[in-house]
Amino acid sequence: MTDASQMIGAMAARARTAAAALARLPATATAAALVAAAARIREQAGAIIEANARDLAAASGLSAALTDRLRLDGARIEAMAAALAEIAALDSPVGAEIDRRTRPNGLVLARVRVPIGVIGIIYESRPNVTADAAALAVRAGNAVILRGGSEAVHTNRAIHRAIVAGLSDAGLPADAVQLVGDQDRALVAAMLGAAGQIDLIVPRGGKSLVAAVQDGARVPVLAHLDGNNHVYVHAAADPAMAVAIVTNAKMRRTGICGAMETLLIDAAYPDARALVAALIERGCALRGDGRAQALDPAIAPATPEDWDTEYLDAVAAVRIVDGLEEALAHIAAHGSGHTDAIVTADAAAADRFLAEVDSAIVLHNASTQFADGGEFGLGAEIGIATGRLHARGPVALEGLTTYKWIGRGSGQVRP
């Protein structure tokens, strides 16, 4: 056994003990602990900002999008603390009865939500994930092992110290939230190989990170793939609404996974020039097919790779499509199953789009930037799952639980 696997094994064993302790606590106890953790984050905001400054000083090679994700200020730290308090105020799913049935022999069977157990989170750039993941895991009765990226190492440590202090203030085991303090990549491999010790791995980061986790994991993975999101402006779209949705979907925050990356414009839509001009005026570089280029000389030619690219920047691909059928085909061929939207006043077209686009989130007349657990009323999210099993879309408290069957009988035996 390597030193890395020994270290992760020891952390997982402590996490398992902490998870068992959490399972015995009432929901009020985890709520109180998260409120205490929020107070500690506010109290230690200065130390967190100082740690973040050290990380930013070493972040010269990061893209603008990743630097924006890394950067913390007073407002973002307050939002982090507020998110913990909001999660504390949510109803815990643990113990909730999903369904109940009584068999002809009188045996009563119920499905009840229970914690998953020990969850490993592997993530990049976003120090807020340290707080969000810890809070969601604990509120759902799980222990968590966090492994953040090297670019946020000092920030993650500072946030982790504040959270653990809050848990301890409330009498919860400190081992419920552990941070892998060493940036050795062998520790990531050890987490991925910790079958039977870690119950679920959740990767948060770019496409390469998620792919590496999926390729190397012997532990089940809740995958969050890239957000190659589309907005399709249908022929019957209201022009003012189309401009508002498209510019918001792309430019509100270009570095988040809910940002629009490809704009599809119906060939019969009457105001295509105004639509692309609105993006260009807001500083978005466009890359289009031949018909899109004809709309504005500022549009550069698109390459085949552009249709499959998550830019996370003020760049978007534009394609003119001949109707709903072609839009659906393009999304099926190039989408990542994250979030796609249609803008139209045609109810039938909207219904078909919502039914046939196979993405975790599908929207009608709304910006793709609503792809967020908070906007869904779920509190903070641990990620947006783009697969088809266990959980899909924004993964919050319910997504971090499983269920067990509970049977209550009166002496039944099977013939």
N, C-alpha and C positions, 0 to 999 in steps of 0.2 A: 504494500500500500504506500503511495507517495505521500509526501508531506502535505500537498494540497488536498488530497482526498481525506487525509486524517483531520485536517483543519475543518473542512466542510462537514465531515461526518460528526465532529464534536459540536459544531454549531447547530447542525440539524437535530442532534440528540437533545440539546438544550431547548431548541425550538419546540420539539415534540412534547417535552415536559411542560413548557409554557402553554402550548396549545391545549393540553389536557386541563390545565388550571383555568384557562379562559372558558373552556366548555362548561365548567361548573359555576361560572359567575352569571348573575342576572344581567340583562341588557342594560340596566341602569348603571352598572359598574363600568362597562366599556364606554358608555356615553360620558360619564364623569371623567374618565381617564383622558378622553379626547379633548374635553373642555380644558382640563389641566394642561395638556400638551399645547393647545392653542395659546394659553396664557404664557407658557414658557417660551414659545416662539416669539411672542410679542416682547417679552422681557429680554430676550437674547438677540433682538433684531440687530443691534449694533455689532455684535460678534459675528452674526451671520453675514452681514454686509461686508465686514472686514475680510472674512474668509472668501467671500465671492470676489472681492477686488483682487485677491491673490490669484484666483483662477482666471479672471479676465485678463490679468497682466500676462499670463502665460498662454493666452488663447489667440495669438497672432495668426495662426494658420487656419483658424475656423472660418467658415463662410459667414456672411452677414446673418443668415437665417439661424445658424447654430449659435452664433454669438448672442442673438436676441433671446433665444431660448435659455441660454446660460445666465444672462444678466438678471440680477435682483436689485430692487430698490425698496424703499419704504412701502410704497403702494403694493408691490408684488408680495412682499412679506406679509403685509396685512391681509391681502387676499388669500394667502396660504393659510394663515391662522383662521380666517373666517371660514375657509373651506372645511377645516377640521371641526369647527363648531357646528357647521351645517350638517356634516356627516353624523355628528353626535346626536343631532336633533331628528335624524331619520329613524324610522322604525327598523329595528333589527329584524332581518329575515329569519334568524335562527329560531327554530321551534315552530315556525309557521306551517300550518297544515295546507298542503297543496290540494289534496283531494282525499275523499273517504268513500269507502264502499262496504256494504254488508253482503256477504255471500249467502247463498240459500241455506247453508248449514249454521248460520248465525255468527260466523267468524267476521269480525270487524277489522278491516285493513285501512290504514291511513298512510299517506306519503308525507313526510315531515322534513323540512329543510334542516340541514346540519352543516357545520363548517367543513371545508375541504381538509384542513389540517395544517400542513407546513407548505408555504408558498414561497418560491424563489422569484425575485424580480431582477431582471438584467436590463439596464437602461443606459441611455446616453444623454448628455448635454442638459437635460431638464432637471434641475435640482428640486423643483416643486413635486416631482414624482416621488422623492424621498418621503415627503409629508403625505401626499395623497395615497400612495400605496400602503404606507404604514397605517393610516387611519382607516382605510377601507378594509384592509385585512383584519385588523383588530376588531372593528365593529361587527364584522361577519364571523368573529370567533376564531380566526386563524392566527398563527404565528407566521412571521415573514422574515426572510433573509434577503437583504438588499445588496445589489452589487451595481453601483453607479459607474459611469465612465471616468476616465482619468482627468478629463477636462474640467470636471466639477468636484474633484476629490475633496478639497478643503471645504467647499460649501456643503456638500453632502454630510461630512463629518459634523459640521456645526449644527445643521438641522437635526441630525440624528441625536446628538447630545441633548438638544432641547426636548425632543419627543420622549426620549427615555426618561428624562427628568420628570416630565409630566406624568408618564405612566407610573413611575415610582411614587410620585406625590399621591396618586390615587390608589396605591396599593396593588397595582398590577405587576406581574413579573417583568423585569427589564428585558429578559430574553425573548419576550414576545415580538420585539423589533430588533433585529441584529443587522449590522452593516459590515460587509466584508471590507475591512480596512486596507488590505493589501491589493495593489492593482495588477498583480501577477496574473497573466491570462490563464495559467494552469488552474487557478481557482475557479474560473468560469467553466472550464472543461470538467472540473470536479463536481460543480453544481449540476451540470448537464448529465453527468453520469451517476448521480446520487439516487438511483431508483430504489424505492423502498424507504428512503430517508426524507426526500423532498417529494411532495405529492403533485405539484404543478409548477411549471415554469412559465412566467409571463415576460416576453421580451418587449421592451419599449425603445424604439430607435429606428434607424434607417433600414432600407431593404436588405443591405448586406449583413447587418447584425441579425435580423430576423432569420434570414436564410442560414446563417452560420449556426444559430441556435437550433433550428429545425433539423439541420443536417447532423448535428452532433448529439442531440438529446436522446437519452434513454428514459427520460421523465416526460410525461404528457406536457404538451406545449399549447398555450392559448395564444394563437398567433395574431399579430397586428401587422398586416402587410402595408405597403405604401399606399398613399392616398392619391391615386391617379384618377381624380374626380372630374366628372363632366357636367356641364350645363348645356342642355339642348333648348334653343330658342325656336319654338314651333312657329309655323306660319301664322297661327292665330294668337300669338303672344301680344299682350298690350305693350306698346313700345316703351312707355315710361317705366313700367314695371320691369321690363327686360333689362333696361339700362341699370336700374337700381339693383336688381338681383345680381347681374353679371359683375358689375364693378365691386359690389360688396363681397361676392363669392371669391373673387380673385385678390382684391387689394386691401380688404379690411386688415387681415394679417396674412402675409404671403407665406410665412414659414410654418404654418400649422397644417396638420394632416387633413383638415377639412377644406383647405383652399381648392378652388377650381383650378385645374391644370389644362383642360381642353374645353374650348368653346365650340359647340356644334350649332351652326345657323342654318335653318331651313332655307332652301333656295327660293321659296315663295314668301319668305318673311320680307316685308316692304322696307324696313329701316336698318338693313345690315350695316350700311356705312356709318350711321350714327352710333351703332353699337360698338364697332371696333374703334371709332374715334374717341368714344368715352373712355375706353381702356388706355389708349395711347396718351390721351390728355392727362391721365392720372399716373403716367410714368411706367406703363406696362409695355414691355417689348413683346411683339407678336410674331409668330412663325406660322405661315399658312400654306394651304394647298394653292393651286393656280387660281381658282375662283376667289379664294379669300384674298390673295395678293392683289387682285384687280380692284378690291374695295379701297385700298389705301397704299400709296407707295412706300410707307414706312414698314409694311409687313414683309418680313424676310421669308425666303422659301423654307418650308418645313422639310426635314429629313424623315425617313421612316422611324428613326428613334424618337422623334419628338412626340409621336402619338402614344408612346409608352413611358414617358418621362414624368416623374414627380419633381418639378422644378424647385418648389419651396422658395420661390423668389418671384420678383416682379416680371415674370415671363409666362406666356401662355401660348398654346397651340390653337389654331383656328381652322376649322374645316367647314365647307359648305356641303350640306347633304340634301339629297332629293327625297325629302319626306321622312316620316316617322320610321318606316321600315329600315332605311339606311342608317338612321341615327341609332336604332336598336342594335343593328349589326356592328356598327363601329364600337359601341360600348361593350358588346359581348366579346369583341376581338381584342380590345385594348384596355378595358377597365380593370381595376384591381379589386373590385368587389367591396369597395369602401362606401362612397357616397356619390349619388348621381341625381340630377334634378332636371325637371322639364318646366319650361315657362310657357303657359298656354291658357287661353280662355275656352278651349275645346275640351269639354269634360270627357268625351269618349277617348280622345287622344291621351289625356292625362291618365285615365283608368288603365289603358293598355300599357303605357309606359310603366306605371307603378306595378302592374302585374308581371310584366315580362323582364324588367331589368333585375338581374340576380345579384343585387348588392345588399350589404348589411343595412344601409339606409337609403331610401328612395324618397325624393321630395317633389312636391308639385307647388309651383309658385312660391318658392322659398329658397334662400341662400344655402349653399352647401356648408357655410360656416356654422350652421346650427348643429353640425355633427359633433356633439359635445355632451357628456353626461350631465353637466350642470344645466344646460339648456333643455335637456330632456326631463328635468326634475328628479334626476337620480343622485344628485350631489356630485362630488368629484368622481372621476372615472379612473380606472386602472389602465384603460386602453380601449380601443375600438377593435373588436374581433371581426375579422373578415372571413373566417372559416364558416363551417356549417354545423359544427358539433358543440354541444354543451352551452355555449353562450355566443351571441352574435350582436354586433353593433356596440354601443357604449356598454362597457362591462363595469358595473358598480357592485353594490352589496349582494344582490341575488346571484350575480355571475361568479361570486367567490364562495358560493355554497353548493353543496350537492344535496342529495336527499337519502333517507332510508325509509324502509317500510316498517311500520309498527302494526303488529297484529294483536288483537285482544279477543280471546276466546273464553269458552265456558266448559272446557273439557273435550273439544272436538278432536277426533282422530280421523286419519284419512283411511277410507276403506281400500 
